[in-house]
Amino acid sequence: MPRELSILGVLIPTILPVFLGCLLLQGVLDWVLSHAGVYRRLWHPALARLCLLICIVGGVTAWLYQ
């Protein structure tokens, strides 16, 4: 995977689109988990959401940059 993408002459790091895609995936998972009632059983739902995002970004990044 290239280190930088050229979009309309602007170089952006490849981690930015990966992060934005993971943010969308986390939003979908957050919606599913909140409707399933998982967050009502947790001590700190905001911390669980942050940890979920970090795990998704770390997993996708490790998978892409292996």
WOFENKA-V947988 format. One record per backbone hydrogen bond with DSSP energy under -0.5 kcal/mol. CO is the residue of the C=O (numbers start at 1). NH is the residue of the N-H. If there is no record, write none. Layout:
BEGIN
CO/NH  CO/NH
END
This chain:
BEGIN
3/14  5/7  5/12  6/8  7/10  9/11  10/7  10/12  12/5  13/16  13/17  14/18  15/19  16/20  17/21  18/22  19/23  20/24  21/25  22/26  23/27  24/28  25/29  26/30  27/31  28/32  29/33  30/34  31/35  32/36  33/37  33/38  33/39  34/37  38/41  39/42  44/48  45/49  46/50  47/51  48/52  49/53  50/54  51/55  52/56  53/57  54/58  55/59  56/60  57/61  58/62  59/63  60/64  61/65  63/66
END
